Amino acid sequence: MARKVIGGLIQMINPLNDESLPVSKIQQAAFDAHIPFIEEAGKRGVQILCLQELFNGPYFCPSQSARWYDAAEPVPGPTTEKFIPFAKKYQMVIVVPVYEREFAGVYYNTAAVIDADGRYLGKYRKNHIPHTAGFWEKFFFKPGNLGYPVFDTRYAKVGVYICYDRHFPEGARLLGLGGAEIVFNPSATVAGLSQYLWKLEQPAHAVANGYFMGCVNRVGIEPPWEIGRYYGSSYFVDPRGNTLAQGSEDKSELVVAEMDFAMIEEVRRVWQFFRDRRPETYGPLTSLLP
């Protein structure tokens, strides 16, 4: 029996890149730029919407500047509260990536999940934190400590995996074992070394675990750091690895796809990957090997 859900992804060019301006002004400009796309999603019947990683501003990690700690806030907090009226108005689940401040000196790369009635359901904290040229994330983020939660929303069981997480199949599998029917991966990924992986890894996660994925990447070049071109190409993929909808490489836009969640059971009955697991043989995965 069909069980159709409409999903949406917003990929965005950061509208204000000026290091001389207050962080709060830059964040407000980014939030304001998203509003027309959130409204469009609601009017087009999107039931589950996801925004890009660190949506309300630039990807500031190349800066290694302490001024960007001012972008952090509690979760739930002011930014998540701004989305409650949209969730209620359009009966829409919203996944909101936020720079989280737990307390002084402890910060996380986080995504909050708001249900279709405006209730805050919880958050995921990015577990895998890179620290390499341009992506100096350990300067700003502590690795997550909440595991791999799955959120039981009105329309589906939702998991979140943020950007660099996608290179690690272990968490993707745990989200599937936790009951996720769709996993969102909000990202900030530039053209170059890993671009070909954008087209490979997430369809592979969807197939290996029998769920849908919504993968959203920002767009454009962000001065003054200019570490590369964020190439968008946000997409939805089904449990058979088929791309359902995909965005452009250079435009701010809303990507929408209709998904039939009945496919999850169909695929899992054919490919019994969960049944055929051998967890008793996986001990070394949790050992501190080289």
N, C-alpha and C positions, 0 to 999 in steps of 0.2 A: 504494500500500500504506500502510495507516494506521501512524502513528508517534506514539503518544499519550504525553503527558507531563503530569503534574499539577503545577501551580504554586500557590504560596501567597504572600500578602502579609499582614504584620502591621501594622495601624494602631493607634496607641496614644495614650491620654491620659497625659501625663506625671504620674506619681503623687505627686511631691514637688516643690513650688515654694516654696522658702524660702531666701532669699538669706542668712539668718543661719547656715545649715548649711554644713559643708565640702562642696566640690565632689564629693569621693569618696563621701560618703554619698548625695548626690543621684543620682549615677551608679549606685550599687549598687541603690538603690530602683528605678530604671528597668530595670536588667538583670533584677532579680528579678521585676518585673511581666511581663516578656516570657516568662519560662520556661514558664508554663502554656500559652501560645499556641504556643511552639516544640514542646512535647511534643504538643499537639493536632495540629499540622501533621504530625509524625512518625507519629502513630497513624492519621491520615487518609490516609496514603500520599503526602503532598506530596514531590515529588522535587527541586524547585527552590524555595527560599524566599528572600524579600527583606524586609528590615526598613526602617523609615522613616529619612529623613535625620537624622543626629545622634541615633540612636535612644536612646542611654543618657543621657538628660537632656533639659532644655528646649532650645528653639531660643534660644540665649543671645545671638545677635548684636545685638538691640536694646539690650543693657546697655552695650556698649562698655567693659566692665569687665575689667581685666587678670587678675582672679582666675580667669576662665574658661580662661586658658591652661593652668591646672592640669588641665583635662580632656583635654589632648592627650597622645598617647603614640606610640611607634613602631608602624609597621605593616610586617610582622607584629609583634605584641606581646601584652600581657596580654589584651586583649579578644578578639582573633582566636583566641587559644589557648583561651578559654572555650568557643568554638563547635566546636572539633574533636571533643570527645566526642559532641555532638549529631549532627554530620555522620556520624560513624562509626556511632553507635547506630541511626540511621534511614536510613543510606545516602542522605543528603540533601545536595544542593548548597545552600550558604547564602551570600547576598550581605549583607555586614555593613558598614554605613556607620560610619566611625570618624573622629574628629577626630585628625589625624595630626600628630605633631611630628617633623620630620626632624632638626633641631637647633635650638639657641636662636635665636629670631627668625624661623624658617621653619616655617610651619604650613600644612596643606592640609585641605580638605574631601574626604575619601577614602572609597572603598568597597573592601573586601577581598573576594575570592572564594575560598571554600573548597570543594573538590571533595567528592564523596560518600564518599570514603575518608578524609577529614580532611586532605588535602594542601592547603596554601596555594598557590593558583595565581598570584596576583598582585593588583594593585590598579589602580583608576582614580582619578585626581585631578580633581575638578571644574574644568572649564576656564573657564567663564563665571562671573565673580564680581560680583554686584550691589553697589552702594553707594548706597543711597537710604533714605528715612525708614523706620526700623524694621528694615531689612535691611542693617545696616552690616557686610557680610561682609568687605570689604577690611581692616577693622580686625583680623580674625582669620585670614583665609585668603589665601595667595598663589595666583594662577591656576595650574592644573595644568600639568605639563610632561611628561606621559607619553603624550600623544596620545590615541587612541581605541582602546585594546586590546580584543580579543575573546578570551574565555577558552573553551578547548575542554574543557568539563566532560563528565562521564559521560553526561549526558542530552541536552545541546544546546550549541551555541555561543552564549555569553552575552556581551552588551554591557551597559555601565552608562552612564547619563546622569543627572546629579544635579540635581534641582530646576530652577533658573534656566536650566540648559543646554537645557531643552526648548523654549525660545523661539528656538533657533537650528537651522535645518534642516541646516546644513552638517555638523555632527558626527553628526547622525542618519543622514545619507547615508553618511558615512565608516564608521560602524558596519556598515551594510548591505554596503558594498563590502568590508569586512573579514571578511564571512561570518557576521555575527550572525544567529541564528535567533530570539532573543528579546532585547529590550532592557528593562532595569529602570530606572525613574526614581523613586528615593526622594526625597521632597519634604517641605518644611515650608511650606505655602501657606495663607494666610488668605483668608476671604471678602472680596469687594470687587472691586477693579479687574480682577484677572486670573482670577476664578473661571470665567467663561464660556470662557476659553481652555483650562482643564483638560479640558473636554469636546471640544475641537476639535483642539488641536495634536497630541496623542499618537496619536489615531486617524489623523490625517493622516500622521504619520511612519510608522505601521504600513503604511498603504496605499502611500505613495510608495516605500517600501523593501521591501515584501513580507516583513515579519517580524511576530512577535507583540510586544506590549508589556505589561509589568506595572508599573502606576503606583500608588505608595503614598504617602499623605499622612497626617500626624498629625492628632489630634483634640483639641478643647477649647480653653480659654483659659488662658494661662500668665502668672500674676502673677509679679513686680510690673509687668512691662512691658505686658502686655495690648494688644499691637499689633493684635489681631483674633482672630477665631474660626477655628481650624484645622478645616476642614470634612470631613476624612476623604474619603469617596467614592472610596476606592481601587478600582481595577478592572484587569481584563485585557481586551485588545482583540486581535482577530485581524487577519490581513493584508488582510481585506476591510473592516475598519473596524467590525466587529460587537463590541459589548460582551458578553463571556462571563460575567462575574460582577462585582458591584459591592458595596462596603461602604456602611454607613450614614454619615450626616454627624456623628453624635454618640456613637458607641460604640467602645470598644476591641474589636477583633475580628480574626479570621483570615478572609481572603477566599481562596477556593479555586476554581480552574477547571481543567478538563481541556482540553488543547489537542492538536490533531492536527497535528503538524509537517509531515505530507504536504501540507497546504494551501499551504505556502510555495512548493513547486515548481509546484503547480497555478496559483497566482496569478501567479507570475513568468512562466510560459509564456504567459499571456493578456496581461498588462501588461508589456511588455518595456522597462521604464524603464531598466534598467541597460544594455541593448543600445543604446538610442537616446540615451544621453547624448552631449553634445558638449563634452568637457573642454577641447578646444583653444579654445573660446570663453569659458571661465570665468576667464581670467587676472585680470581686475579683482577677482575675489573675494578674491584673496590680495594685492592691492595696498593700500597704506595710503591709501585714499580717505577723504574726509570722511564 
